[in-house]
Amino acid sequence: MLESALEQLLLQFLAPYVDGISKDKLHLGVFSGSLDLRDLKVKPDALALLGWEGLRVRSGSIKLIKLAVPWSKLYTGKVKASIECLHLEVENIADGTKQVCEALAEMRAAKQKAIEVRMDQLREQAQVVEDGDAAVGKQKGYGVRLARKVLNNITVILSDVSISFLDSRKGLACGLEFPSLDVLSTDQTFRERQETEVVQNQGLSMYKLLRLRELGIRMSPAGSSALSKAEYVLSPISASLQLAHEPTNQLLRVRLEVATEAQAEVVLTRSQVKHLRSVQAEVAQEVQRLHELLVPPGDEKNISENAAATLSDYGRLYERSLLQEWQLVGGENDAEAPLQPRELERKQLLEDGLSSRLLARERWKVRRKVEAVNEEVARRQTDLETSRLEETRRGRGGLLARFRGRKDAVGASPSSAPVQSVASISIAAGETRTLITAEEKDQLLHDLEDDSKVESVDLPQRLCFEFVLGHMALLLIDDRRAVGDLQRQLLHLELKQANWKVDFNFATDHRGQDSAEWRTEIAVSSFHALHAHGALMKLHERSVHGSFGDSEAHCRNRMPEECARLVLDSLCQKEQNLLKLCFDFMPVEVHMLPGIVELLLEFWRAPEFHSTSSNPAATPGATSSEQIPLSRGVSRDMQVEDRVEMAKQWLEAHEVTAKDVAEKVYDRIPDKVAMEVRVSSPILFVPVAGLGTSMISLGMLHIRTPQPCEYRSIDLEMELNHTGLRADSLYGERFEMVQPVPVRLSVEYRGSDEQNAVHCQVKVKELSLSLAPQAVQILLATPTSFFQILYPNDVPSVIDSAAVDAGVTTRALATVGKAAAAAATEDSSPRAAHPSRLRRAAVVAGEVLGSDGGELLEAVARRAQEVRSKQFKLDLTMDFNALSITMADSIQPFMRWRMELLPPGLILHQQKEPNLLTVNAGVGTLEVDVLNTRSGCWEPFLERCRMGLEIERKASGSDPDDGSRATHFIISGQEPVRVNLTPTAVRRAAWILPLFAASLSSEALPQADCSDTRGPRGSGGEGVKYRVVSLCDEIVELKFISKHTSRLVFEVPPTGCSWRSLDEFVLPHFATAVVAMLRGSAASEPLPLERCGAVTIPGSGFVAELLAPEPSHRLLLLATPLRVHNQSDLPILVRIHDAAHHEVLPIHLESSTACDATLLGFPPPPLAVVRAHVRPSSSGPSQTSTPSESHDHLELKPNMCCSVPAVAIVRAQGFGFRNAHVWISIKPAGVQAEFSMAVEVGAAQQACAATCRPPAEGTDASARALHFLCDSNTTSHPLPAPIDITTIAIRPALVVLNALPIGDLTLRYSRSSRNPGSSSSSGGGALGGRQGARPFYEAFVPRFTRLNIYDLAPKIQGEGVTIIARMEGEAAPWSPAASISSEALFQGDAEATQPLPLRQRADGAAAGVTLEPIGCFQVRVACPAWFSDRSGLNGPLRLALTHRGRPLPHEAGLTLLHAEHTEESCDLVLQSSAPVPWKQGSGNSMTASQRAVAREVRLPPSWDVIPWQTPCGSYIFCVQSEDVIMEDVLGAQCQVLTLRPRLVLSNASDCTLEVTLTDQHSKRQIFQIPPSTSVDHHWAVQSGQEDSPGCSLYFRPIRDPPCQWSGVFVCNDAAAGTVPFALAALGADASPGHRASGVEVWSAEVAPFRGALSVQFKQGSDFVAVNLSARMDISMALRPSGCDGTVADVPVPFGAQVPYGWMHPFKQHPGGVVSGTARRAVEVVLHFTAAPQVLERRFKVKDVRRTQRVLLRGYDLALVISRVGPKTLLSLVDQSPSASVSSSPSSTAPALSVFALPQRQLSGAGNTAGGGGGSSNTTEAVVGGSTFKLDVKFSCLSISIVEEPCREVSTIPRDLLYLHLELIRLEYRRSADDQSLKFAISEAQVDCQLPGRA
């Protein structure tokens, strides 16, 4: 019995797949217990029988199949089955090498065999079930025990398996191989047993171990079909599967382990992936092509849409064919008639279209029924035959006849013959029909419909599954790059260990319902990812967390070193069902490498596949469709639609089941939830190109529930720690922008039937922010860089969005952006081209939910409305200690803001009914400090003051739905506000604040190259923050102090004009100070790096001084405390003398002790410099750019600074490094002069003169002595110890600066003994003739040039300087003499300024030129006021300016004004150089010979308009006064008055404009303005309009077809802003009254500026309309007011931004008078198409310039007017985000309003057909009553201007000016109708704190 069953089993599972299997071959081996099958061949269709259609076995073999069954001891013996050497070579059926008909026939044959195999399996399964049901009692129990015992002892071994796929045509070869796969029997320990060991398990328990060894997958290189070249894409990997079944415990446990023994790698190259994807696409296309030849696409879609009905249809057709085949039909009706050809085609089509599994199942069900009918017919036929034989026997008689009849009857009995067909019975057809009636047959078939024996399965009560993944690695290689290239490694992802556990236990909950307890746990040990051998993702240091509320035993069983763990636990407790959530995640560093995302996507992206015909040898008789390659597949949208349709079909077919399942799931939702979450935010590193890297981390988030909570009563506690925000620059700077701060949040949610309430309490400790311009710029550029990394080739476009309205959803705005990018035309439907997601969701929901979808949606909407209608309250309490914001440059902080909020902190309350929002900040303090870099102390900028903030917003008006809100802001200062302004604070704020403002824009800060870390200024390396310059003659050792390391030592040799970078020592290690020392000597005191200071270097005489030459970097200068700076334009030789005998010291002065002074922060030398009376020697000066050295002197080039040797410095006893001085002598290099006498210079020494006389012999008698001024400037560093640093400046004896913009000056200068302030009254002859005692010298000075004078000996006290000058040209006279004392020259006293009137000619007027001393023996010649002619007059006309009839000095449009230009008038003269048509009678004086006319003007201090009626026309100018930049005029304070045209017209479009202007006499002037051109216009000013004259004009573009003229445009100061115009575009047959073909929108922008008017014409408008409504039944149009009947409404397609304008934007009164009042009203036209007839509604908005929101009551729509940048956006939005798509307007039943926001209400009425002119039924917008109120109250405001000490440390800062304001009140009110602003100060006082001042 068992032998036969085994034989039948082997035949069933081997014969379909392997050749040579027969019952004869199996019989002997099975019954003997040892079966050996050798050298078997696998059938070609074996894979198709297993369900892998489209694949065929090209060659396959099995070397040995061995089976050993111990029949004698089956209960205790071991059953062993082994298969050796299974080798398969697989190919694709649709390889393109066969004919189409042959391939189709092969596919059909393979499918039929697969169906038959599946039917046999179903038959066997049903037989097993029937046999099990038939067994009873003891035999059943013994059989089950025996079967389980055999299964426990069975062993299956599969060895040497290889499966390969080859396709030489496509160039692909891949193979799968593994040496062994063992299925072993074991016990609960899962230990492998010996051969002779018998497994002994308790009861019926069974334990199986499946072990797979070294499974590997190989793949050939792209394009190669040679398997020998294939390499592993999956390295050999081992796996084990443990299966345990314990029936007594009702437990099924499965554990799968993969790659736990050794690391496994998946290695993929880009070429392999691309080739595999292309081959896959090609094969899929070929299979799809063949499949569509079998099943056309239309039939395929019909089959998939109606799968259940199609399967039933096939069952009926198959049943009829089977009944006909077995002759069980009688043909009495059509249902029993043979299948017609059309039905046979239908049957074949369904067999081709349906899957093998469904067909086998349906066939088996039908065959089982037909076999039952056949058995019944056979039984009845046998009974009938038996009765006939009996009657025959009785009639014949005799023994032989009786025996023959008996034998025939026995042979025909049912027991001796299997089920037979009616055809086997030799009876007439008519008799067959009488055996079973049609009713009996139908009843019998109906009784056999049950197929539960196949589907019923009993599941264990407990299920446990565990998956363990060991050490896995994924390696993606970009083989386009050469071997060895780092970029070849695209991704290396390595995972150490992962674990997934699922426990499921059926149980009964506290309600008595059947439920289940389940638990799932996912844990990951460690992972990391690399790109180009650089970190892409890696784990951060793990934080120490506690357990998640689990038991201690479970915590001990947790995977070691878990980086992530998720636990979901559902428990059925006695009183509740509880859901527990636990989540733990370590921080992960994610480095967003540029382009990595796109590279990974491109690696997997399928290549572009072009369909090509691969069937050249098609069947001759094939149709054309066979040779047409089909598409690759449907689009993603079509796939979505198909899935939606399948879901719809499933819901319709299983409606009752779906509802029942949904109800059961809802009933089993846990009652309470407990949560414990600890999540570490990923640490994101985003590189910002050209700037650095930003690091963002939200830190550690801890969320937990104190106790299990119901869904209507939830308590949450949240903690946020270790939040970080950092920016790292390219130069190693690290900006910690946010210091880690703990945040604790408690949330209480309470829900009831009446209201929902939320109470939040936030506690924050001190929050510290540190901001620097570079860090801010990096942070702001991070989002752009992030998206560029994600989409490197896709630049996101910035779309204007009306996000100011809460009703406009983000998705709608995104849809608008896409629609605006590709606006639809009028002929296409924009809604069809760009469907809204809201519409799509509604349509899809309606389709899926069937015909009742609309009702269900409305029910959901009503439920949502009920939730929204409930009362909602929110109470928020925020308590934080302080907020500290530190603003810093790239090196050190400079401003610190600190805000504190005193308890109870910030309190916010919000409720829905009535609408109320209150915010109370209580009492807070604010203080601002500024760092004084000189003292290193923080000084108060804004002293600590108390302030408060209160906000209240509530509903106003009687109707709560009208949207009216009353908002009230109160800002109060409860203490005096005191502001202190110091020069340091103002200067640093003036420098750093613009940098902060510039950092808000991209590429605002300068980009520096940090590649060069050494060299002079400007040689690169401007990004280096810390530099060192050594002017010492020894090596100095620097040691940096850092808390992170102590090995930061740098030796600095003498550098001279170069510098070294210190960034690598300071920035990465966060060094705070530096000490300096000589080798082997003691170290200096620490010098802090955060502020300027100096320390002495012991044993050297040197000092280390930290300077701030520029705010962008710091310089450490190593030198002596005494330096010499050459500020002249001559190279100077310097010698050092001893203090006692003034002898030259024999000191070797090295060039490395001098450097460029710009490195130390001194300004660069002026470029335009000339010198007077300096004769070079024959050798000339040195031409080198570095200082030259000798045995006793050092040559200093201009603007060079050297360090005085320490041995030559003289110090006062007891003063250390203070009051140091030296004796020096100098002489200019390359000049005929001797060294000067030794002079004493240094600290506490007065300025002195050094005179270099010409040599006594060999010198020209005219040679003069050269004089230099030696001045000392001492800087004191009080910290860390007082040190004086003195710089000796060597300057020329006298410097004259020519700041005049016209002409060159000739000067005469001489020494003067007059009293300070006196001046000579004589003219040029005073110095031009005999001067007796004092000689004079003459020099020439070009404009904007410095003149260095060396031949005039400076006198610090006593004699001064007398100067006269004249302008360029012989006709120019000399000016009167001006004298300035020596004290004023040295100190720069502005009160000693002397007039120096200059004339261009003798009869001309004098310009108000002055001679101003500016200190250090420098004087400046300047003119305080200029006049610039920018009138634009050309040709023969020109303008001139005269004073008292005499011309002022002028040149090239610039005129120097006289000294009294603000008090005395000037004459503006219009001149002509050629005859012009003069107009007599104009009232102006005129000389025919001179052709000139004059007008008296008073030059204004600011601006003025000058209308002028001249004989040659009317002119209108404006005069504007503005200051000249002081740096452009050598530091002088000058003002320029510019004469410009009043009106300038500019054409900013790309077409020519035609402009018409009308003057006061109604005369028109028409002219054209070319593209990108500006023209000025003058007109006659009417009486009474002289102060602000204006004009009117019309314009139109010149094009074909033409446009109408625009409406009147008023050009005056009141029309400031942009005025949009609508110009009707006429057709080719334009005629009066003809309807316009369209509208062009233009804008005229008026920009008044101090009397001038600039008008710019451009196409487009700043007023834009957009339709954002998601409803498909609404179309929108716009009609601006003032449009006539020839202009149609402006359509506004969905999503498109449509500009609009007005035909007559200005009001025109009767009589042609035009006022500047603008008209900005529009009509919004809505067409509703879903109604029985198209309805039109018009809504009028009076003024679209007011931002507002208007609710269209009854339509669930709203009009929103908002400002987005410079544009005004008029948007139509849905009032309800889930409005019904099918809703239509009706006067009696408005559309369903869901989630309606209460806003201003607007009702529409009337129904007008057409879009022409206005309608009398238009409804005007009702302005709501919203108000805004702002109150600012301060008791006192004080501003103090503080003086800082300049030279002496002991100087105490003092107040210079003190401004005091009392009781400051600011009230601002705004409503829909008006605005008001009130500002009041009760008392103001200004005090000057200087002695003797009031």
Disulfide bonds with the S-S distance in Angstrom:
none
